[in-house]
Amino acid sequence: MSTDLPTTVDPFVVEIIRNALTSAAEEMSLVVMRSARSPLLREAGDLSSALTDHEGGLIAQGHDVPVHLGVMAFTIRAFLDRVPAERLAPGDVWILNLPDVGGNHLPDVKVIRPVFAGDRLLAFSVQLAHWADIGGAAPGSYYAAATDAWMEGMRIPPTRIFAGDRPDHEKIGLILANVRGAAEREGDLLAQVAATRVAERRILEIVERHGADTVAAAMAALQDISEAQMRAAIEALPDGVYEGVDYLDDGGPGDRPVAIRVRVEISGDRARFDWSGTDDAIAGPLNTTPSIAGAAVFYVVKSLAGAAIQPNGGCYRPLEIVTRPGSVLDPGPDKPVVGGNHETSQRAVDALFMAFEPVLGERMTAGGNTSAGLLIFSGPGPHGRWATFYEPHGGGEGARIDRDGMSVVRVHLTNVMNTPVEVIEAEYLLRLERQTLRRGSGGTGAHRGGEGQVRIYEVLTDGMSLTTMFERRIVPPYGLKGGQPGAPARATLVRTDGSRTDLPGKANIALKRGDKVIFETPGGGGYGTAAGIAAAE
């Protein structure tokens, strides 16, 4: 397929509009980080921003969290299935978090604003932010023993919370009455709303300069270009069938590992990704949605085969994604999914890496810290208010054919920052006793995997709870081409009497003043052997 632009659109104007739209999406994320109340958003940046066309086709995104951005390629289209465009009006703001509306898990709350140029629906601005609590059975809304979706928190279908840019206080009040830390959640929500308004302003400035018809044509052209680029990238791959598998640590019958399997069929400029061989849905919270499977596919294909492709909805057109109803990746609306968002999604990525390793092995890294490494401390705060500290932890990156892996980073679908020690100790009744590299955790090889980290938290109050939700505790990050695996994750609870308990990867635990939690994140896998590299040279 040719990558030529439609003759009715000036290619230079398209490029100007592309950069302006991308800048608007970036600005949205900056608005949230500068105005949100929770450290999870303003410090760690667990948020993402995107713009779509009037039909929900993704056209621009910020440099945010890949798993969020992949999901938002599906969100508006699913939203429009429930809320027809005729119901929308200028100044509307809608909120939702239902996983089955093009979503992922309940804490990722999406705020949506339709953007009108006069009477014409031109675009949508979408702001996704992870709320530190969305209600449910456990503080932080991660309940390790969850067996149904309602245990995980408040489920919000598409709901209009602003009309004519005026807030609907009754609906907002209903939401805030069902979450912990309502004042913090309200501040985060208003930051999201402000971000969508900024994006609307920027889009209308582009319209004023170029005209609504030209902007709409440029949006369509951008998706056509990306489709053509993606087709070219797929066509460069050898036709064939490739299969890969990776495993969740536990959660299957008898608490066995859970297989995430993919079968990839490359044929010309199209690719089919069939996840039907994945194990059945499990009782615990590591199920996930078909949208997450789609996000994993998009991320891997773009990373390995088309790094220069402008990411938007056009990229998905040559990709067929199949999930099996009743499986971990398509469990239906009743199953818990909160951990699957950042754990099972990463298993899907690693399964795809395993599938492509025979033909693209020299482009990929060995296994890394493909887990959020999540700890949630929740309880009394230093100012007498409920406080929830949600912290993902970086670990070792896998080594590559040409270098060692990096230490203490996020890899693949996650892209959030750590919360600075000073913020932790100012906002929570916790003391960070130690933060250091986990020496020797990287797998050996011709190139060594990156190191994980060690963090030791001391609890400074009674009445605090801890939630763990992490993987790579049993199944370690894999090595490639003869490289050794990295060290698996480990969490240890040290009570005030000196007793030590090895914590499971998914648990809710009561803590007391003086308890300490030691968290050691995985090291990356090694790549190759010295003999293998010498032979290749």
C-alpha positions in Angstrom: 0.0 0.0 0.0 1.3 3.5 -0.8 2.0 5.9 2.0 1.1 8.9 -0.1 -1.3 11.3 1.5 -4.8 12.0 0.0 -4.4 14.7 -2.7 -7.0 16.9 -0.9 -4.7 17.3 2.2 -1.5 19.3 2.1 1.2 16.9 3.7 2.9 19.8 5.4 -0.4 20.9 7.0 -1.0 17.3 8.1 2.4 17.3 9.8 1.7 20.6 11.5 -1.6 19.4 12.8 -0.1 16.1 13.9 2.5 17.9 16.1 -0.1 20.3 17.4 -2.5 17.5 18.4 0.4 15.5 20.1 1.4 18.7 22.0 -2.2 19.1 23.2 -2.2 15.5 24.5 1.1 16.1 26.3 -0.2 19.3 27.8 -3.2 17.3 29.2 -0.9 15.1 31.2 1.1 18.0 32.5 -2.1 19.7 33.7 -3.0 16.6 35.8 0.5 16.2 37.2 0.6 19.9 38.2 -2.9 20.0 39.8 -3.8 16.6 41.1 -3.9 16.0 44.8 -2.6 12.4 45.1 1.1 11.7 44.9 0.3 8.8 42.6 -0.6 11.3 39.9 1.5 14.4 40.6 4.7 12.5 41.5 4.5 9.0 39.9 2.5 10.0 36.9 0.2 7.0 36.8 -2.0 8.6 34.1 -2.3 8.9 30.3 -4.0 11.4 27.9 -5.3 10.9 24.4 -7.3 12.5 21.6 -9.6 10.7 19.2 -11.6 11.7 16.1 -15.4 12.0 16.3 -15.8 8.2 15.8 -13.3 7.3 18.5 -10.3 6.6 16.3 -7.1 7.4 18.3 -5.2 10.3 16.7 -2.8 11.6 19.3 -1.4 10.6 22.7 1.0 11.7 25.3 4.3 10.1 26.3 2.5 8.2 29.0 1.8 4.6 30.0 1.6 2.2 27.0 -1.0 -0.1 28.5 -3.3 2.9 29.1 -2.8 4.2 25.6 -3.4 0.9 23.9 -6.7 0.6 25.8 -7.8 4.1 24.9 -7.7 3.1 21.2 -10.9 1.1 22.1 -12.5 3.3 24.8 -14.4 5.9 22.8 -15.8 3.5 20.3 -17.2 1.4 23.2 -18.5 4.6 24.8 -20.3 5.6 21.7 -22.0 2.2 21.6 -23.6 3.1 24.9 -24.0 6.9 24.5 -25.0 7.8 20.9 -23.4 10.9 19.5 -26.8 12.7 19.4 -26.8 12.8 23.2 -23.6 14.7 23.4 -23.3 18.5 23.7 -20.6 21.2 24.1 -19.5 21.4 27.7 -20.3 17.7 28.5 -17.9 15.8 30.6 -18.5 12.0 31.1 -16.8 9.6 33.5 -16.5 5.8 33.3 -14.4 3.0 34.6 -16.2 -0.2 33.5 -13.6 -2.7 32.1 -16.1 -3.9 29.5 -16.4 -0.4 28.0 -13.1 -0.5 26.2 -11.3 -0.6 29.5 -8.9 -2.3 31.8 -9.6 -2.1 35.6 -11.7 -0.1 37.9 -9.1 2.2 39.4 -8.3 3.6 36.0 -10.9 6.3 35.8 -11.5 7.8 32.4 -12.9 11.4 31.9 -14.2 12.1 28.4 -15.1 15.4 26.8 -16.6 15.7 23.3 -15.1 18.5 21.3 -17.4 20.5 19.0 -16.5 23.0 16.3 -19.7 24.9 16.2 -22.4 22.3 15.9 -20.1 19.7 14.6 -18.7 16.9 16.8 -15.0 16.9 15.8 -13.1 15.0 18.4 -12.9 13.6 22.0 -10.3 14.4 24.7 -9.8 11.5 27.0 -7.9 11.6 30.3 -7.2 8.4 32.3 -5.9 8.6 35.8 -5.4 5.8 38.3 -7.3 6.6 41.5 -5.6 5.5 44.6 -8.9 4.1 45.8 -12.2 3.3 44.0 -13.9 1.6 47.0 -14.4 -2.1 47.3 -13.4 -4.7 49.9 -9.8 -3.6 50.5 -8.1 -0.2 50.9 -6.6 0.8 47.6 -9.2 -1.4 45.8 -6.8 -4.4 45.3 -8.4 -7.3 47.1 -6.3 -10.4 46.7 -9.2 -12.8 47.6 -11.7 -11.2 45.2 -13.9 -13.7 43.4 -16.1 -11.3 41.6 -15.9 -7.8 40.0 -18.0 -6.1 42.7 -15.4 -6.8 45.4 -13.0 -4.5 43.6 -14.8 -1.2 43.9 -17.4 1.1 42.5 -18.4 0.4 38.9 -19.1 3.5 36.9 -20.9 3.2 33.6 -20.7 6.2 31.2 -22.1 9.0 33.4 -22.4 12.7 32.5 -20.9 14.7 35.4 -20.7 18.1 33.7 -23.3 19.6 31.4 -22.6 23.0 29.8 -19.3 23.0 31.8 -21.3 23.0 35.0 -20.7 20.2 37.5 -23.5 17.8 38.5 -22.8 17.7 42.2 -25.3 15.0 42.9 -23.6 12.5 40.6 -20.1 13.5 41.7 -21.2 13.3 45.3 -22.5 9.7 44.8 -19.1 8.7 43.4 -17.1 10.3 46.1 -19.3 8.8 48.9 -18.2 5.3 47.7 -14.4 5.8 47.7 -11.8 6.2 50.4 -10.0 9.5 50.7 -12.9 11.5 49.0 -11.1 14.9 49.2 -8.1 13.5 47.4 -10.2 11.8 44.8 -12.2 15.0 44.2 -9.0 16.9 43.5 -7.8 14.3 41.1 -11.1 14.3 39.3 -11.1 18.0 38.9 -7.6 17.9 37.5 -8.7 15.4 34.9 -11.7 17.6 33.9 -9.3 20.6 33.6 -7.0 18.6 31.4 -9.9 17.8 29.0 -10.8 21.4 28.8 -7.3 22.4 27.9 -7.3 19.9 25.1 -10.6 21.3 23.8 -9.1 24.8 23.8 -6.1 23.6 21.9 -8.1 21.7 19.3 -10.3 24.7 18.7 -7.2 26.9 18.2 -6.1 24.5 15.5 -9.5 24.6 13.9 -9.5 28.4 14.0 -6.2 28.4 12.1 -6.8 25.6 9.6 -10.6 25.1 9.5 -12.7 22.1 10.7 -12.7 20.4 7.4 -9.0 20.4 7.1 -8.5 19.2 10.7 -10.9 16.4 10.1 -9.2 15.4 6.9 -5.8 15.5 8.6 -7.1 13.2 11.4 -8.2 10.7 8.8 -4.9 11.1 6.8 -2.8 10.5 10.0 -4.6 7.2 10.6 -4.3 6.2 6.9 -0.5 6.9 7.0 0.0 4.8 10.2 -2.0 2.0 8.7 0.2 2.0 5.7 3.3 2.1 7.8 2.1 -0.8 10.0 1.2 -2.9 6.9 4.7 -2.3 5.6 6.3 -3.3 8.9 4.2 -6.5 9.0 5.0 -7.3 5.3 8.7 -7.1 6.2 8.3 -10.0 8.6 8.5 -13.6 7.2 5.2 -15.2 6.6 4.5 -18.0 8.9 3.0 -19.2 12.2 4.7 -18.4 15.5 3.7 -19.5 19.0 4.6 -18.2 22.4 3.7 -18.7 26.0 4.4 -17.1 29.4 3.0 -17.9 32.8 1.5 -16.1 35.7 3.1 -17.3 39.0 0.0 -18.8 40.4 -3.8 -18.6 40.6 -4.7 -21.7 38.5 -6.2 -24.9 39.9 -4.1 -26.1 42.8 -2.5 -22.6 42.7 -0.4 -23.7 39.7 1.0 -21.3 37.1 -1.5 -19.9 34.6 -0.5 -20.0 30.9 -0.9 -17.1 28.6 -0.6 -18.5 25.0 -0.6 -16.8 21.7 -0.5 -18.0 18.1 0.7 -15.4 15.6 -0.1 -15.8 11.8 1.8 -13.4 9.5 0.4 -13.3 6.0 1.5 -10.5 3.7 0.6 -7.2 5.3 -1.7 -8.6 7.9 -1.2 -10.3 11.2 -3.6 -12.4 13.3 -3.0 -12.9 17.0 -5.0 -15.7 18.5 -5.1 -16.0 22.3 -7.6 -18.9 22.4 -5.0 -21.3 23.9 -4.8 -19.1 27.1 -6.0 -20.9 30.3 -9.5 -20.4 31.6 -10.4 -17.4 33.8 -9.2 -17.8 37.4 -10.9 -17.1 40.7 -8.5 -14.3 41.6 -7.9 -10.7 40.3 -5.4 -11.4 37.5 -8.0 -11.8 34.8 -8.0 -9.0 32.2 -9.9 -7.7 29.2 -9.6 -8.2 25.4 -8.6 -4.5 25.2 -5.5 -5.3 27.2 -4.7 -8.1 24.8 -5.0 -5.6 22.0 -2.7 -3.1 23.8 -0.1 -5.8 24.3 -0.2 -6.7 20.6 0.1 -3.1 19.4 3.0 -2.4 21.8 5.0 -5.4 20.7 4.5 -5.1 17.0 5.3 -1.4 17.1 8.4 -1.9 19.3 9.8 -4.8 17.3 8.8 -4.1 13.7 7.7 -0.5 13.4 9.3 1.8 16.0 9.0 4.9 13.8 5.2 4.5 13.3 3.0 7.3 14.6 0.9 5.5 17.2 -2.8 6.0 16.4 -5.9 4.0 15.5 -4.8 3.3 12.0 -2.1 1.0 13.4 -4.8 -1.5 14.5 -6.4 -2.0 11.1 -4.0 -4.7 9.8 -4.1 -6.5 13.2 -6.7 -9.1 14.0 -6.9 -10.0 17.7 -8.9 -13.0 18.9 -9.6 -13.9 22.5 -11.6 -16.8 23.8 -14.6 -16.0 26.0 -14.1 -17.6 29.4 -10.4 -17.3 29.3 -8.1 -15.2 31.5 -8.0 -12.6 28.6 -11.7 -12.5 28.1 -13.3 -13.5 31.4 -16.6 -11.7 31.0 -17.9 -8.8 33.1 -18.3 -10.6 36.4 -14.7 -11.7 37.1 -12.1 -9.6 39.1 -9.5 -8.0 36.9 -7.6 -5.4 39.0 -4.2 -7.0 38.9 -4.5 -8.2 35.3 -4.1 -4.6 34.1 -0.4 -4.5 34.9 0.5 -8.1 35.5 -1.3 -10.3 33.0 -0.8 -7.6 30.3 3.0 -8.1 30.8 2.6 -11.8 30.5 0.9 -11.3 27.2 3.9 -9.1 26.1 6.4 -11.8 27.1 4.4 -14.5 25.3 4.5 -12.4 22.2 8.3 -11.9 22.6 8.7 -15.6 22.9 6.6 -16.1 19.7 8.8 -13.6 17.7 12.1 -14.7 19.2 13.0 -17.1 16.3 12.7 -14.3 13.7 13.3 -11.1 15.7 15.5 -12.3 18.5 18.3 -9.9 17.8 15.9 -6.9 18.3 14.6 -7.9 21.8 15.8 -7.9 25.3 15.8 -10.9 27.7 13.1 -11.0 30.3 12.9 -8.1 32.7 10.9 -6.8 35.6 7.6 -7.2 33.7 5.5 -6.6 36.9 4.3 -3.4 38.5 5.9 -4.6 41.7 3.0 -3.1 43.5 2.7 -2.4 47.3 -0.2 -0.5 48.7 0.0 0.9 52.3 -3.3 2.3 53.5 -4.5 3.7 56.9 -4.2 6.7 59.1 -2.2 9.6 57.6 -0.1 12.3 59.3 -2.9 14.9 59.1 -5.7 12.7 60.5 -7.1 11.8 57.1 -7.2 8.4 55.4 -4.1 8.0 53.3 -3.4 5.4 50.6 0.2 5.0 49.3 0.2 3.2 46.0 3.7 2.4 44.8 4.9 0.5 41.8 8.6 -0.6 41.9 11.1 -0.7 39.1 13.5 -3.7 38.6 16.1 -5.0 36.2 15.8 -4.7 32.4 16.8 -7.8 30.4 20.1 -7.7 28.6 20.3 -7.3 24.8 22.6 -8.6 22.1 24.7 -5.5 22.4 24.6 -4.4 26.0 23.7 -5.1 29.6 20.3 -4.4 30.9 19.5 -1.2 32.8 19.0 -1.3 36.5 15.8 -0.3 38.4 13.6 0.8 35.5 10.1 0.1 34.2 9.9 -2.1 31.2 7.4 -2.6 28.4 3.8 -1.6 29.2 4.5 0.3 32.4 6.0 3.8 32.5 5.4 5.4 35.9 8.0 7.1 38.1 8.8 6.3 41.7 7.5 8.4 44.6 10.4 10.4 46.1 11.4 9.5 49.7 10.7 13.0 50.9 7.1 12.8 49.7 6.5 9.4 51.2 7.7 10.5 54.6 5.8 13.8 54.5 2.4 12.4 53.3 2.3 8.9 55.0 3.1 7.4 58.3 6.0 5.5 56.8 9.7 5.7 57.0 11.9 4.6 54.2 14.8 2.9 56.0 16.7 1.8 52.9 16.7 2.1 49.1 19.5 0.5 47.2 20.4 -1.7 44.2 19.8 -5.4 44.7 23.4 -6.5 43.9 23.8 -9.7 42.0 20.1 -10.0 41.0 20.7 -9.6 37.2 21.1 -12.9 35.2 24.6 -13.7 33.9 25.5 -14.0 30.2 27.6 -12.4 27.6 25.6 -9.4 28.6 24.2 -9.2 32.2 20.6 -8.4 33.2 20.0 -5.1 35.1 19.8 -5.1 38.8 16.6 -4.9 40.8 16.2 -2.7 43.9 15.7 -3.1 47.6 13.3 -0.9 49.6 12.7 -1.2 53.3 9.6 0.5 54.7 9.0 1.0 58.4 5.4 1.4 59.6 4.9 4.3 62.0 1.3 3.7 63.2 -1.1 1.0 64.1 -4.1 0.4 61.9 -2.3 0.3 58.6 -2.8 -2.4 55.9 -0.5 -3.7 53.2 -1.6 -5.1 49.8 0.9 -6.9 47.6 0.2 -7.4 43.9 3.3 -8.5 42.0 4.5 -11.2 39.7 7.9 -12.7 38.8 8.1 -14.1 42.4 8.0 -17.8 41.2 8.6 -17.6 37.4 11.7 -15.5 37.1 12.7 -13.1 34.2 14.0 -15.4 31.5 17.4 -15.3 29.8 17.9 -15.4 26.0 20.4 -17.2 23.8 21.9 -19.1 26.8 21.7 -16.2 29.3 20.6 -17.0 32.8 17.4 -15.8 34.4 17.3 -12.9 36.8 16.6 -13.3 40.5 12.8 -13.5 41.3 11.0 -10.9 43.4 10.8 -11.3 47.1 8.8 -9.5 49.8 9.4 -10.0 53.5 7.5 -8.9 56.6 9.6 -8.3 59.7 7.5 -8.0 62.8 8.6 -6.0 65.9 9.5 -9.3 67.7 12.0 -10.1 64.9 9.9 -12.8 63.2 10.1 -12.9 59.4 7.4 -13.9 56.9 7.9 -14.4 53.2 4.9 -12.6 51.7 2.9 -14.0 48.7 2.6 -11.9 45.6 -1.1 -11.2 46.1 -2.2 -10.6 49.7 -3.9 -8.2 52.1 -2.1 -8.0 55.5 -2.7 -6.0 58.7 0.3 -4.1 60.0 1.3 -2.7 63.3 3.6 0.2 64.4 7.2 -0.9 64.1 6.7 -3.6 61.4 9.0 -3.4 58.4 8.4 -4.5 54.9 11.4 -5.5 52.7 10.7 -5.5 49.0 13.3 -6.9 46.6 12.4 -6.5 42.9 13.6 -8.9 40.2 16.8 -8.6 38.2 16.7 -8.8 34.4 17.7 -11.9 32.4 21.1 -12.3 30.8 21.7 -12.5 27.1 23.9 -15.0 25.3 27.1 -16.8 26.4 30.6 -15.6 25.8 31.1 -18.6 23.5 28.0 -17.8 21.5 28.9 -14.2 21.0 32.4 -15.1 19.9 31.0 -17.6 17.4 28.5 -15.0 16.0 31.4 -12.6 15.5 
